[in-house]
Amino acid sequence: MPDRRLPGTETKPEQIVCHVDMDCFYAACERLREPQLRGEPLVVGMGYEPEETVGAVATASYEAREHGIESAMAISEALEILPRRAGDEQDGPSAFYRPVDMAFYESVSDSVQSVLAESADVMRAVSIDEAYLDVTDRTEWASAEGFAGELKTAVEREAGVVASVGVAPTMSAAKIASDADKPDGLVVVEPGEVASFLAPMGVEAVHNVGPVTARTLRSMGIETAGDLAAADPDRLAERFGERGREIYRFARGEDDRQVTPKGDPKSLSRESAFDGAVEEFDRVRERARGLATAVADRATRQGALYQTIGVKVVTPPYEIHTRARSLSGPVDDPDLVVAIAEELLGEFADDRVRKVGVRVSNLSFTDRRQVSLDGFGDGDTDGDRQQRSPRQTTLREFR
């Protein structure tokens, strides 16, 4: 029978999917700017203010989890288990508590996603600390583990946080693999091994099986993914509708979903960390020139015009500074990206720098009209060291 699928809809044979999941991301970010928190129980609270008892646990470090602290737990309950650390000496177990700082976490996430975007032809970010990569054209199964290891190293080097990575031929299996050996895990599930990999796991590990469905399945005598894979799909459909057949297929390792990006990107960026903080501004400027050239080249290859050009500078211990300039219209001008990046960096000529980045944003993928260099003088610069007039546009794309 002829293949009637439309061109471009064919499933890639043995696609290689990486699922990257940051370990205790909020806590890891807090430790970037407060290194003394490393290795200590740490609770990050949502709706929490220092010295208060309201709010809920957004995340807890693994050290805090060992004492029973869980996500969504009330801060008041967490404080009963692990009192707030008062000083260097504390009677009994205690923890550090910090409020959620989403703007800072998003800045670190940008660094992570910059690395991931350079490591794959297709990336789908599904949250601030999680993404799928299709790396089928970047590696092969024989070297997939080495590729994933290099990816983990690059994330830690450039963003300062640790990721767990799962590699599998399906999205659902890759996600489960990334969680199978946390923290700092790397698990590869090759084609033909997905069903056996899933089989001993509790049924709630299967994609699309939540707590309620898991309880129902257990009431039917289905305890593990292997049990689900061996179940009667008609019986599952009677109980759960079409979703019953879907979770049956997932348990058997059958998942033909492809990694697809969520629409056009809103920005493109490249970042690079130094080995320690550097004082020589010439090194920072030269690194930024290379990053600006790379970002502009990527924009050109993706057919993107940009209206905002910005830089990101990280100074010790992990203070993030951003500056950006808005143009009068969208452009595709690599020389302009380099020139503006250099000018914006001038403010940090006397600072010690740990990392530098360049970003283009306010992207357009349809309007190919060009503006002249006159637009260079029509923009504006923003930042936390500069007073702004009310008429100036606030630039939030570059975090």
Beta strands, then each sheet from edge to edge (+ up, - down):
strand 1: 17-22
strand 2: 42-46
strand 3: 56-60
strand 4: 96-99
strand 5: 122-127
strand 6: 130-134
strand 7: 163-168
strand 8: 186-188
strand 9: 267-278
strand 10: 305-315
strand 11: 319-331
strand 12: 353-364
strand 13: 381-382
sheet 1: 5+ 6- 1+ 7- 8-
sheet 2: 3+ 2- 4-
sheet 3: 9+ 12- 10+ 11- 13+
end
